[in-house]
Amino acid sequence: MKRKSFFLAIVLAAATAAGGGVGESSTVFAAQANQAVKDYQNHVHKADIEYAMKNQLMWLFPDGNFRPDQTITQADLVVGIAQAKGLTQGIEVKNIPANHWAKTYYEKAAKEDILLNVAIDPNKVLTREDAAYLLINAWENLRGTRTEKEIERYKNQSQVQFIGSTGFMISKSGELPNGTQTAKFDSKSPMTRAEVSYSLHKLHEDTVGINEAEILFGEFHKSLKLSNGKVTGVIPKSEKYFLEIALYLNGPRVKDYKETGRFTIDVSQAYKMGVRVVYKGKAIPQALYQYTKLPTSLDYENIRR
């Protein structure tokens, strides 16, 4: 797959933040998040910065400042991604010094293929393009990627395209916009710490949401019983999510069910049943499944990826 032909809209969405110059690395972890901090109080990404610190995805400098518009190194982002995804196991990475402070995080990232097609250079100051490679890899086993067929479909568009709920964007002919207009990706511009806080916020939120949604779906599926052309079960109650059933009938017609509690559905005329788990107030599913062998079987497949 031509990875330069698509990048996460998650990264682009932060591109309106002010650019920063090369400065002191944030590799020294210090200062707790509850210290008095003044350098980001009026920043557009204040909420993202506070989220990142609260969840230990990023840290303050020893002087108690976050330095939102300062650049970020590859090691800093790799650490943040490993923290955001809750990675615990790693594999050997040969191209990093044995005593490097971020070595274990690189090993965790390598096991998840987050370093795929990325030249290891811990001290490299990242551009948005550099960061996008790592972030795409980080999302790979959560949301999947665009296929070559889909890339071909959009590559002749004159503007950068945002493609549906997957959060990916594709640029014209696979070329990255290199201009300075903040409406574009500005791929060669430095990635700032504030922009990274936004991306890590979304990655962590998505990871946690998917894990919780999968548990909710598991409870739902375990409750199901199929007998005489009818499915019975329980739609579990949740404070954060809603679970919705879409029954696809011959016709074609679709019936939706999302009221919590016990239910009985006639599936004798159905050829498919979709189930999605979504954050309340949002549209993108955290879990998405299809039962494709109705009315004879409750076999299902995961179509979120």
Buried (B, 14 or more C-beta within 10 A) or exposed (E): EEBBBBBBBBBBBBBEBEBBEEBEBBBEEEBEBEEEBEBBEEBBBBEBBBBBBEBBBBBBBEEBBBBBBBBBBBBBBBBBBBBBBEBEEBEEBEEBEEEBEBBBBBBBBBBBEBBBEBEBBBEBBBBBBBBBBBBBBBBBEBBEBBEEEBBEBBBEEEEBBBBEEBBBBBBBEBEBBEEEEBEBBBBBBBBBBBBBBBBBBBBBBBBBBBEBBBBBBEBBBEBBEBEEBEBEBBBBEBEBBBBBBBBBBEEEEEEEBEEEEEBEBBBEBBBBBBBBBBBEEEEBBBBBBBBBBBBEEBEBEEBBE
